[in-house]
Amino acid sequence: MTSDSEFNSIRPYVNGEIEKATQRLSTSEDFLSVFTQLTQMEKDSIANALTQVHDRDDFQNYFFGPAMEAVIKNTSDGVSVQGLENLTPETSYLFISNHRDIILDSAILNLILRKNGFKYTQAAIGSNLLVNEWVTDLVKLNSCFVIERDIPVREMIVSSALRSKYIRETLRERHNSVWIAQREGRTKNGDDKTQPSLLKMFKMTGAKDFVENFRELRIVPVAISYEWEPCDDLKTNELYTRTVSEYTKTPEEDMKSMKTGLATYKGRINFTIDKPIDKELDEIAGLPSNGDRLEALARLIDAKIHRNFKLWPNNYIAYDLAHSGNKFSHLYNEKEKEHFIQTMMQKIDRIEGNRSLLNNIFLEIYANPVKNSINTQDTAK
């Protein structure tokens, strides 16, 4: 096993770093203020919980896990899960999911796994999201490892190789599971697609044989579905801005997205866990080139996520509104439709811009999962 020092630039906190980080958090007014609002816990209670933390498991058990449970209780109508029977407790997996919320996607998955006796995951997080010291402390205490963003191509190759090695060793030698999003950054428009470059990064280490390389990773596609999309108004504004002008996201916007995603109402939340990808690899391996194989594996992951994505009335309403039709009107009622439209208008009223274009962008966020589900069903015929 490679020593932790090789991965110092990307790994979570270890050993003495943990106590120093909890001490910093317990005296950070910004951190305490944010989590007091999110969890409705007193600042002293949060600080006291942090005194019980001596390793990353303690951090999850005594602080972050309970904090996320409070967030879910305060901002949602609960979490449902399907597919746990596809996993075995003693096995580590590489969970690849669609990405809708910066913090909650992996946090809720970890709550589900922990409650049901499965291995906790180390989650990937982009370096652009380490916007200040307390956020960095929070995620590295929570077993997150860093994906470096916005670096030169030559450095990216070295960084990708390091990440690939870290992920494989975490799975194989440290016997922890790993969560990573199917693409760089959150899906803003609801159209979940796996980037083949992500799979290329995985392949940089391990066996040369395609099947052996990916079989060792035990890839498990996970479909995450929120009834009310976290930050749908912020995503609409960002997509709109990109269409009318040049857009560069600031650290302040990333911080706002993290807070908003945690704090706003999300309705019902569903996670569907598919079987580990295994036998399909033999068929994919027969394709003529490595690029073809990676593309096929990416589309296989997409198909599983699209098929397993829980479609809510909001999704069907948005699809019908976007297409000026009633194809799915049997899957929602007028009260649900009226509530969706009122909520959409309230959110769009807070955004400056062309109303028609803003409406279309907002509707696509909810309608695209329906389109993907239809396309997946058509492909399977």
MIGUSE-178872 format. One record per atom (N, C-alpha, C): z negated, x, y. Coordinates in steps of 0.1 Angstrom, whole numbers, padded with zeros to 4 digits, always signed. Last residue first. Layout:
BEGIN
ZXY
...
END
This chain:
BEGIN
+0267-0359-0012
+0275-0368-0020
+0286-0362-0027
+0255-0340+0005
+0250-0341-0009
+0259-0350-0018
+0267-0345+0029
+0270-0333+0022
+0266-0333+0007
+0254-0369+0037
+0269-0369+0034
+0273-0357+0026
+0228-0360+0040
+0231-0370+0030
+0246-0370+0026
+0231-0343+0061
+0226-0337+0049
+0229-0347+0037
+0240-0360+0081
+0249-0350+0077
+0245-0344+0063
+0216-0376+0084
+0229-0382+0080
+0238-0372+0074
+0198-0356+0093
+0196-0363+0081
+0208-0369+0075
+0211-0349+0117
+0210-0339+0107
+0207-0345+0093
+0207-0373+0131
+0221-0368+0129
+0220-0358+0117
+0179-0373+0133
+0186-0384+0125
+0200-0379+0122
+0174-0351+0149
+0170-0351+0135
+0176-0362+0126
+0187-0360+0173
+0193-0349+0165
+0187-0349+0151
+0170-0378+0187
+0181-0383+0179
+0187-0373+0170
+0151-0364+0202
+0147-0373+0192
+0158-0378+0182
+0167-0349+0219
+0156-0343+0212
+0151-0351+0201
+0185-0368+0229
+0190-0359+0219
+0178-0352+0212
+0170-0380+0250
+0173-0388+0238
+0178-0379+0226
+0169-0359+0269
+0157-0364+0263
+0160-0372+0250
+0196-0358+0275
+0189-0346+0269
+0177-0351+0262
+0201-0383+0286
+0208-0379+0274
+0201-0367+0267
+0184-0383+0308
+0182-0393+0298
+0189-0388+0285
+0196-0362+0323
+0182-0361+0318
+0179-0370+0307
+0220-0374+0329
+0220-0362+0321
+0206-0360+0315
+0211-0396+0345
+0219-0398+0333
+0219-0386+0324
+0198-0383+0367
+0191-0392+0358
+0198-0394+0345
+0198-0350+0378
+0207-0362+0375
+0201-0370+0364
+0165-0342+0391
+0178-0339+0386
+0186-0352+0383
+0131-0336+0385
+0142-0337+0395
+0155-0334+0388
+0107-0354+0366
+0117-0343+0366
+0128-0346+0377
+0092-0376+0364
+0086-0364+0369
+0095-0352+0370
+0108-0395+0352
+0106-0397+0366
+0099-0385+0372
+0106-0388+0325
+0118-0383+0332
+0116-0385+0348
+0083-0401+0318
+0084-0386+0317
+0095-0381+0326
+0089-0427+0322
+0077-0422+0329
+0078-0406+0329
+0110-0430+0304
+0113-0431+0318
+0101-0425+0327
+0097-0427+0279
+0108-0418+0283
+0110-0418+0298
+0080-0449+0280
+0074-0436+0280
+0085-0426+0284
+0099-0470+0280
+0089-0469+0291
+0084-0455+0291
+0112-0465+0255
+0119-0465+0267
+0110-0463+0279
+0090-0469+0237
+0097-0456+0238
+0105-0455+0251
+0084-0496+0242
+0074-0485+0244
+0080-0472+0246
+0107-0509+0233
+0103-0510+0247
+0093-0499+0251
+0106-0502+0206
+0118-0498+0214
+0114-0498+0229
+0083-0515+0198
+0084-0500+0196
+0095-0495+0205
+0091-0541+0203
+0079-0536+0209
+0080-0521+0209
+0113-0545+0185
+0115-0545+0200
+0103-0539+0208
+0110-0521+0157
+0110-0535+0164
+0112-0533+0179
+0130-0503+0133
+0120-0504+0144
+0120-0518+0149
+0149-0505+0114
+0138-0495+0111
+0128-0494+0123
+0170-0520+0121
+0161-0526+0111
+0149-0517+0108
+0185-0505+0138
+0176-0514+0144
+0166-0521+0134
+0204-0485+0134
+0191-0484+0127
+0180-0494+0132
+0226-0493+0149
+0227-0489+0134
+0214-0489+0127
+0232-0502+0174
+0220-0507+0167
+0220-0504+0152
+0242-0483+0203
+0244-0492+0191
+0231-0497+0185
+0245-0461+0220
+0247-0475+0225
+0250-0485+0213
+0237-0437+0212
+0251-0441+0207
+0254-0455+0211
+0212-0434+0223
+0222-0424+0226
+0236-0428+0222
+0200-0457+0210
+0202-0456+0225
+0213-0446+0229
+0200-0448+0184
+0207-0460+0187
+0210-0461+0202
+0184-0425+0186
+0198-0424+0181
+0206-0436+0185
+0160-0436+0195
+0167-0426+0204
+0182-0425+0199
+0152-0451+0173
+0155-0457+0186
+0163-0448+0195
+0149-0431+0154
+0159-0441+0152
+0163-0448+0165
+0127-0417+0165
+0139-0410+0162
+0151-0420+0161
+0107-0437+0167
+0112-0431+0179
+0125-0424+0177
+0101-0442+0140
+0108-0452+0148
+0114-0446+0160
+0106-0410+0124
+0097-0420+0129
+0106-0431+0137
+0113-0391+0096
+0119-0397+0108
+0110-0409+0112
+0103-0361+0084
+0099-0374+0085
+0104-0381+0098
+0125-0340+0067
+0120-0343+0080
+0116-0358+0081
+0137-0334+0044
+0123-0336+0043
+0117-0340+0056
+0164-0328+0051
+0161-0339+0041
+0146-0343+0042
+0160-0306+0068
+0166-0319+0073
+0163-0331+0064
+0149-0287+0050
+0141-0292+0062
+0147-0305+0067
+0171-0285+0033
+0158-0289+0028
+0149-0294+0039
+0191-0276+0049
+0193-0289+0042
+0179-0294+0037
+0181-0251+0058
+0183-0262+0068
+0183-0276+0060
+0182-0237+0034
+0169-0240+0041
+0170-0251+0051
+0209-0237+0031
+0201-0243+0021
+0187-0246+0027
+0217-0222+0054
+0221-0236+0053
+0213-0244+0042
+0207-0197+0046
+0202-0203+0058
+0205-0218+0058
+0222-0192+0023
+0207-0194+0022
+0202-0200+0034
+0247-0189+0035
+0245-0200+0025
+0230-0203+0023
+0243-0167+0051
+0247-0179+0057
+0244-0191+0048
+0238-0148+0031
+0228-0151+0041
+0231-0164+0048
+0264-0148+0018
+0251-0152+0011
+0240-0155+0020
+0281-0140+0038
+0283-0153+0032
+0270-0158+0025
+0271-0114+0041
+0271-0123+0052
+0272-0138+0047
+0278-0102+0017
+0264-0104+0021
+0262-0114+0032
+0304-0120+0000
+0299-0110+0009
+0284-0113+0012
+0311-0139-0021
+0318-0126-0020
+0311-0116-0011
+0285-0155-0041
+0294-0155-0030
+0299-0141-0027
+0266-0154-0061
+0280-0152-0065
+0290-0153-0054
+0241-0159-0050
+0245-0145-0052
+0259-0143-0056
+0240-0187-0051
+0243-0180-0038
+0248-0166-0040
+0232-0190-0077
+0245-0195-0073
+0249-0188-0060
+0206-0178-0076
+0217-0173-0086
+0230-0177-0082
+0192-0193-0058
+0196-0179-0054
+0207-0174-0064
+0184-0216-0070
+0195-0217-0061
+0201-0203-0057
+0160-0209-0083
+0172-0210-0091
+0185-0210-0082
+0144-0207-0056
+0144-0198-0068
+0158-0199-0075
+0122-0216-0031
+0136-0214-0034
+0137-0203-0045
+0094-0237-0038
+0099-0224-0035
+0114-0222-0039
+0098-0271-0027
+0096-0262-0038
+0100-0248-0033
+0085-0281+0006
+0094-0281-0005
+0090-0271-0016
+0063-0301+0023
+0064-0287+0018
+0074-0288+0006
+0060-0317+0053
+0066-0319+0040
+0069-0305+0035
+0038-0332+0076
+0043-0319+0070
+0048-0322+0056
+0036-0352+0105
+0038-0351+0091
+0044-0337+0087
+0017-0371+0128
+0023-0358+0124
+0025-0357+0109
+0017-0397+0153
+0015-0392+0139
+0023-0379+0137
+0010-0387+0186
+0012-0397+0176
+0009-0392+0162
+0004-0368+0205
+0015-0365+0196
+0018-0376+0186
-0006-0362+0239
-0006-0371+0227
+0006-0369+0218
-0014-0328+0249
-0008-0341+0250
-0008-0349+0237
-0026-0303+0244
-0034-0313+0251
-0028-0327+0250
-0008-0285+0231
-0022-0288+0225
-0028-0300+0231
+0013-0285+0248
+0015-0288+0234
+0002-0292+0227
+0001-0275+0272
+0006-0289+0271
+0008-0294+0257
-0005-0249+0265
-0016-0258+0269
-0011-0273+0267
+0021-0239+0260
+0010-0238+0250
-0001-0248+0253
+0034-0244+0284
+0039-0250+0271
+0028-0250+0261
+0020-0227+0302
+0020-0242+0304
+0024-0249+0291
+0027-0202+0291
+0013-0206+0291
+0012-0222+0293
+0055-0203+0297
+0050-0202+0283
+0036-0207+0282
+0053-0204+0325
+0059-0215+0318
+0055-0215+0303
+0042-0178+0330
+0035-0190+0334
+0040-0203+0327
+0063-0161+0322
+0050-0162+0314
+0042-0174+0317
+0094-0179+0326
+0084-0170+0331
+0072-0171+0321
+0129-0179+0317
+0115-0184+0315
+0105-0174+0319
+0156-0184+0337
+0148-0173+0330
+0134-0178+0329
+0188-0196+0341
+0174-0200+0338
+0167-0188+0331
+0214-0208+0362
+0208-0197+0354
+0193-0200+0352
+0222-0243+0361
+0220-0230+0368
+0215-0220+0358
+0226-0265+0346
+0231-0266+0360
+0229-0252+0367
+0217-0261+0320
+0230-0267+0322
+0235-0266+0336
+0191-0252+0323
+0201-0243+0317
+0215-0248+0319
+0179-0276+0333
+0180-0264+0342
+0190-0254+0337
+0179-0291+0309
+0186-0295+0321
+0189-0283+0330
+0161-0276+0293
+0175-0277+0289
+0184-0282+0301
+0138-0278+0308
+0144-0265+0306
+0158-0266+0302
+0134-0306+0308
+0136-0299+0321
+0142-0286+0319
+0130-0310+0281
+0141-0317+0288
+0144-0310+0301
+0107-0295+0277
+0119-0291+0270
+0131-0298+0277
+0089-0311+0291
+0091-0297+0295
+0104-0291+0289
+0090-0334+0277
+0094-0334+0291
+0097-0320+0296
+0080-0327+0252
+0094-0332+0253
+0099-0332+0267
+0057-0314+0243
+0064-0309+0254
+0078-0314+0256
+0060-0326+0210
+0052-0318+0219
+0061-0312+0231
+0073-0358+0204
+0076-0343+0204
+0067-0336+0214
+0056-0380+0185
+0060-0377+0199
+0061-0362+0201
+0056-0375+0158
+0061-0388+0163
+0065-0387+0177
+0067-0345+0144
+0058-0351+0153
+0064-0364+0158
+0072-0327+0115
+0077-0338+0123
+0065-0344+0131
+0084-0300+0096
+0073-0305+0105
+0079-0315+0115
+0091-0288+0065
+0096-0297+0076
+0084-0302+0083
+0095-0257+0050
+0085-0267+0054
+0091-0275+0066
+0105-0238+0022
+0109-0245+0035
+0099-0256+0037
+0094-0209+0010
+0091-0223+0009
+0095-0229+0022
+0103-0180-0009
+0105-0188+0003
+0103-0203+0001
+0095-0156-0024
+0090-0170-0026
+0091-0178-0014
+0101-0129-0024
+0095-0135-0012
+0090-0149-0014
+0114-0124-0048
+0101-0119-0046
+0094-0125-0034
+0139-0136-0043
+0130-0143-0052
+0116-0137-0051
+0151-0118-0027
+0146-0130-0021
+0137-0138-0030
+0156-0096-0045
+0150-0094-0031
+0144-0107-0026
+0169-0107-0067
+0156-0101-0068
+0148-0100-0055
+0193-0115-0055
+0184-0125-0061
+0170-0119-0062
+0204-0091-0045
+0201-0102-0036
+0191-0112-0042
+0193-0058-0051
+0198-0070-0057
+0194-0082-0049
+0176-0040-0038
+0190-0041-0033
+0196-0054-0039
+0142-0050-0031
+0153-0047-0040
+0167-0048-0034
+0127-0043+0001
+0128-0049-0012
+0140-0044-0020
+0140-0048+0035
+0131-0041+0025
+0132-0048+0012
+0159-0064+0046
+0159-0050+0050
+0150-0042+0040
+0157-0091+0043
+0164-0083+0033
+0163-0068+0035
+0145-0101+0066
+0137-0101+0054
+0143-0091+0044
+0168-0098+0083
+0156-0090+0086
+0147-0089+0073
+0184-0118+0073
+0189-0104+0073
+0177-0094+0075
+0170-0140+0080
+0171-0136+0066
+0175-0122+0064
+0174-0139+0108
+0161-0138+0103
+0161-0134+0088
+0202-0142+0109
+0196-0129+0113
+0182-0127+0108
+0206-0169+0104
+0209-0159+0093
+0203-0145+0096
+0183-0192+0116
+0192-0181+0120
+0194-0171+0108
+0184-0227+0109
+0179-0213+0105
+0188-0202+0110
+0179-0254+0131
+0188-0245+0124
+0182-0231+0121
+0174-0285+0143
+0167-0274+0136
+0177-0267+0128
+0176-0300+0172
+0186-0296+0162
+0181-0284+0154
+0159-0305+0193
+0157-0313+0180
+0167-0309+0169
+0161-0289+0214
+0169-0301+0214
+0168-0309+0201
+0145-0266+0210
+0143-0274+0222
+0150-0288+0221
+0126-0250+0187
+0138-0259+0188
+0136-0268+0200
+0110-0220+0199
+0110-0234+0194
+0124-0240+0195
+0120-0187+0187
+0115-0197+0197
+0116-0211+0191
+0143-0179+0164
+0136-0173+0175
+0133-0184+0185
+0138-0199+0134
+0147-0193+0145
+0137-0187+0155
+0120-0208+0116
+0134-0205+0111
+0143-0199+0122
+0088-0191+0119
+0098-0201+0123
+0112-0198+0118
+0066-0183+0093
+0075-0178+0103
+0085-0190+0106
+0037-0174+0075
+0044-0185+0082
+0053-0178+0092
+0026-0160+0044
+0031-0158+0058
+0039-0170+0062
-0003-0154+0023
+0010-0161+0026
+0013-0158+0041
-0015-0124+0008
-0016-0134+0018
-0003-0141+0020
-0016-0100-0007
-0017-0113-0014
-0021-0125-0004
-0011-0075-0001
-0023-0080+0005
-0026-0095+0000
+0013-0072-0016
+0001-0063-0019
-0012-0068-0013
+0031-0093-0011
+0031-0087-0024
+0018-0079-0027
+0027-0103+0015
+0029-0112+0004
+0026-0105-0009
+0025-0079+0030
+0015-0090+0031
+0015-0099+0020
+0049-0066+0023
+0036-0061+0019
+0025-0071+0020
+0067-0083+0036
+0068-0081+0022
+0055-0076+0016
+0059-0081+0063
+0059-0094+0057
+0059-0092+0042
+0063-0053+0068
+0049-0059+0069
+0049-0072+0062
+0090-0050+0064
+0081-0043+0055
+0067-0049+0056
+0099-0065+0085
+0103-0068+0071
+0094-0062+0061
+0089-0051+0107
+0084-0065+0104
+0087-0069+0090
+0103-0027+0105
+0088-0027+0104
+0083-0041+0100
+0129-0037+0108
+0126-0030+0096
+0110-0030+0094
+0127-0046+0134
+0130-0055+0124
+0126-0049+0110
+0122-0022+0149
+0112-0033+0149
+0115-0042+0137
+0147-0009+0145
+0134-0003+0140
+0123-0013+0138
+0163-0028+0158
+0166-0024+0144
+0153-0018+0137
+0153-0027+0184
+0152-0039+0176
+0154-0037+0161
+0160-0002+0193
+0146-0005+0190
+0144-0017+0182
+0188-0008+0197
+0183+0003+0188
+0169+0001+0184
+0187-0029+0215
+0193-0031+0202
+0187-0020+0192
+0157-0033+0235
+0170-0028+0232
+0174-0028+0218
+0139-0065+0235
+0139-0050+0234
+0153-0045+0231
+0130-0092+0233
+0137-0086+0245
+0135-0071+0245
+0101-0092+0212
+0112-0098+0219
+0118-0090+0230
+0085-0087+0181
+0088-0081+0194
+0101-0088+0200
+0061-0106+0167
+0076-0104+0167
+0080-0099+0180
+0029-0099+0154
+0038-0100+0166
+0053-0097+0162
+0007-0120+0135
+0014-0107+0137
+0025-0109+0147
-0024-0137+0134
-0010-0137+0138
-0005-0122+0139
-0051-0141+0128
-0042-0136+0118
-0027-0137+0121
-0066-0148+0150
-0062-0159+0141
-0051-0154+0131
-0069-0126+0165
-0081-0130+0157
-0077-0140+0147
-0045-0128+0177
-0047-0117+0168
-0059-0119+0160
-0048-0151+0193
-0038-0151+0182
-0040-0140+0172
-0069-0143+0211
-0070-0155+0203
-0060-0154+0191
-0060-0120+0223
-0072-0119+0215
-0072-0131+0205
-0038-0131+0237
-0036-0120+0228
-0048-0119+0218
-0052-0148+0254
-0043-0154+0245
-0040-0143+0234
-0067-0130+0269
-0074-0139+0260
-0065-0146+0250
-0048-0114+0283
-0057-0108+0273
-0063-0118+0264
-0015-0130+0283
-0027-0125+0290
-0036-0120+0279
+0007-0137+0268
+0008-0137+0283
-0004-0132+0290
+0023-0135+0244
+0011-0128+0247
+0009-0126+0262
+0049-0144+0242
+0038-0154+0243
+0024-0148+0245
+0065-0123+0237
+0066-0130+0250
+0055-0140+0252
+0063-0118+0210
+0055-0109+0220
+0055-0115+0234
+0059-0146+0189
+0067-0137+0197
+0059-0130+0207
+0043-0146+0157
+0043-0151+0171
+0051-0141+0180
+0037-0156+0124
+0044-0148+0133
+0044-0154+0147
+0006-0158+0106
+0017-0165+0113
+0024-0155+0123
-0007-0157+0074
-0005-0150+0086
+0007-0155+0093
-0024-0185+0058
-0012-0178+0062
-0014-0169+0074
-0046-0189+0030
-0044-0189+0044
-0031-0181+0048
-0040-0204-0001
-0041-0192+0007
-0038-0195+0022
-0056-0235-0009
-0045-0226-0009
-0048-0214+0000
-0074-0257-0008
-0077-0246-0017
-0066-0236-0019
-0071-0276+0010
-0066-0280-0003
-0067-0267-0013
-0079-0267+0034
-0086-0278+0029
-0082-0281+0015
-0060-0246+0038
-0074-0243+0036
-0081-0255+0030
-0036-0261+0042
-0037-0252+0031
-0052-0249+0028
-0042-0275+0066
-0038-0282+0053
-0040-0273+0041
-0046-0254+0084
-0057-0264+0081
-0054-0271+0068
-0021-0242+0083
-0033-0235+0078
-0044-0244+0075
-0006-0262+0096
-0003-0258+0082
-0015-0251+0076
-0018-0262+0121
-0020-0274+0112
-0016-0270+0098
-0009-0236+0130
-0023-0240+0129
-0026-0251+0120
+0019-0237+0130
+0012-0228+0120
-0003-0232+0119
+0021-0257+0150
+0029-0257+0138
+0022-0249+0127
+0005-0253+0173
+0001-0262+0163
+0009-0261+0150
+0016-0234+0191
+0004-0231+0184
+0002-0240+0172
+0042-0243+0199
+0039-0229+0198
+0027-0226+0189
+0061-0267+0181
+0050-0264+0190
+0045-0250+0188
+0084-0266+0165
+0083-0276+0176
+0072-0273+0185
+0105-0253+0141
+0094-0249+0151
+0095-0258+0163
+0108-0255+0106
+0113-0258+0119
+0101-0255+0129
+0096-0227+0085
+0097-0241+0090
+0105-0242+0102
+0088-0210+0057
+0098-0210+0068
+0099-0225+0072
+0064-0192+0040
+0067-0205+0046
+0076-0203+0058
+0062-0173+0014
+0067-0171+0028
+0072-0185+0032
+0031-0172-0005
+0044-0177-0002
+0049-0173+0012
+0010-0163-0032
+0013-0162-0018
+0028-0166-0016
-0010-0181-0056
+0003-0174-0052
+0004-0174-0037
-0031-0195-0064
-0033-0181-0065
-0020-0173-0060
-0025-0223-0061
-0035-0217-0052
-0035-0201-0052
+0009-0232-0060
-0002-0229-0068
-0012-0221-0060
+0030-0260-0049
+0024-0247-0047
+0013-0245-0057
+0039-0286-0051
+0049-0275-0053
+0043-0261-0052
+0019-0303-0044
+0020-0300-0058
+0031-0290-0061
+0023-0306-0017
+0013-0296-0021
+0014-0293-0036
+0040-0326-0008
+0046-0314-0015
+0036-0304-0019
+0031-0340+0023
+0036-0342+0010
+0041-0328+0005
+0007-0352+0047
+0014-0340+0040
+0019-0345+0027
-0003-0362+0080
+0000-0365+0066
+0008-0353+0060
-0027-0365+0105
-0017-0356+0098
-0015-0361+0084
-0033-0385+0135
-0036-0380+0121
-0024-0372+0116
-0026-0393+0159
-0031-0403+0150
-0032-0398+0136
-0038-0369+0185
-0029-0375+0175
-0035-0386+0167
-0058-0358+0201
-0044-0360+0206
-0034-0365+0196
-0083-0356+0188
-0082-0361+0202
-0068-0364+0207
-0077-0346+0163
-0085-0358+0164
-0083-0364+0178
-0065-0322+0170
-0058-0332+0163
-0064-0345+0164
-0086-0309+0183
-0074-0311+0190
-0066-0322+0183
-0104-0306+0162
-0108-0314+0173
-0096-0318+0181
-0090-0289+0145
-0093-0303+0140
-0097-0312+0152
-0090-0267+0162
-0078-0274+0159
-0080-0288+0153
-0118-0261+0160
-0112-0263+0173
-0099-0271+0171
-0122-0255+0133
-0128-0267+0139
-0122-0271+0152
-0104-0231+0132
-0102-0243+0124
-0109-0255+0130
-0117-0214+0151
-0103-0219+0154
-0100-0231+0145
-0146-0211+0142
-0141-0215+0155
-0127-0221+0155
-0153-0208+0115
-0163-0211+0125
-0158-0216+0139
-0129-0202+0101
-0139-0211+0096
-0149-0216+0107
-0115-0183+0116
-0108-0196+0112
-0119-0206+0108
-0134-0163+0118
-0128-0169+0131
-0122-0182+0128
-0139-0157+0092
-0149-0163+0100
-0144-0170+0112
-0114-0144+0087
-0118-0157+0079
-0129-0164+0087
-0116-0121+0102
-0106-0132+0106
-0109-0145+0099
-0151-0114+0108
-0138-0111+0103
-0129-0123+0106
-0172-0123+0121
-0173-0109+0118
-0160-0105+0112
-0186-0148+0141
-0174-0142+0137
-0175-0127+0134
-0207-0159+0154
-0208-0159+0139
-0195-0153+0133
-0201-0159+0180
-0211-0149+0176
-0212-0149+0161
-0185-0181+0183
-0179-0168+0183
-0188-0157+0178
-0204-0202+0186
-0195-0201+0174
-0189-0187+0172
-0213-0196+0211
-0222-0194+0200
-0214-0194+0187
-0191-0203+0227
-0196-0189+0227
-0205-0186+0215
-0190-0230+0222
-0179-0222+0218
-0184-0207+0217
-0215-0238+0232
-0212-0240+0218
-0200-0232+0213
-0212-0232+0259
-0222-0225+0251
-0219-0226+0236
-0192-0250+0266
-0189-0236+0267
-0199-0228+0258
-0189-0279+0244
-0195-0272+0255
-0192-0257+0255
-0158-0295+0235
-0170-0287+0231
-0176-0281+0244
-0134-0306+0238
-0146-0314+0243
-0159-0308+0238
-0111-0292+0232
-0120-0296+0221
-0131-0305+0225
-0098-0288+0257
-0091-0292+0245
-0100-0298+0234
-0118-0281+0275
-0110-0293+0278
-0103-0298+0265
-0127-0258+0263
-0137-0268+0265
-0129-0282+0268
-0105-0242+0263
-0109-0248+0250
-0120-0258+0252
-0102-0236+0291
-0091-0243+0283
-0096-0249+0271
-0127-0224+0296
-0123-0236+0303
-0112-0243+0296
-0126-0201+0280
-0137-0211+0278
-0133-0224+0284
-0104-0187+0291
-0104-0192+0277
-0114-0203+0275
-0114-0183+0317
-0101-0190+0315
-0101-0196+0301
-0137-0168+0313
-0138-0181+0319
-0125-0189+0317
-0148-0149+0287
-0135-0152+0295
-0136-0167+0300
-0168-0143+0270
-0170-0142+0285
-0158-0144+0293
-0158-0147+0245
-0170-0154+0248
-0174-0153+0263
-0137-0129+0244
-0134-0143+0245
-0146-0151+0250
-0150-0105+0242
-0142-0107+0254
-0139-0122+0255
-0162-0108+0217
-0171-0106+0229
-0163-0109+0242
-0140-0110+0201
-0148-0122+0202
-0157-0121+0214
-0131-0083+0204
-0123-0094+0208
-0131-0107+0210
-0151-0068+0191
-0148-0066+0206
-0140-0078+0211
-0149-0078+0165
-0161-0081+0173
-0159-0079+0188
-0123-0068+0159
-0126-0083+0158
-0138-0086+0167
-0122-0041+0159
-0114-0048+0169
-0119-0063+0170
-0135-0032+0136
-0143-0033+0149
-0135-0040+0160
-0113-0049+0114
-0125-0041+0116
-0132-0043+0129
-0083-0059+0131
-0090-0056+0119
-0103-0049+0123
-0059-0083+0144
-0070-0074+0145
-0077-0071+0132
-0025-0082+0130
-0037-0089+0136
-0048-0078+0137
+0003-0059+0139
-0007-0065+0130
-0018-0073+0137
+0020-0044+0156
+0023-0058+0153
+0012-0065+0146
+0012-0018+0159
+0019-0024+0171
+0021-0039+0168
+0002-0009+0135
-0007-0011+0146
-0001-0019+0158
+0012-0003+0110
+0016-0016+0116
+0008-0019+0129
+0002+0020+0103
+0016+0020+0104
+0021+0007+0112
-0025+0014+0099
-0021+0022+0111
-0006+0021+0113
-0030+0003+0075
-0028-0006+0086
-0023+0001+0098
-0009+0020+0050
-0021+0018+0058
-0019+0009+0069
+0008+0005+0022
+0008+0012+0035
-0004+0010+0043
+0000+0008-0012
+0000+0000+0000
+0000+0009+0013
END
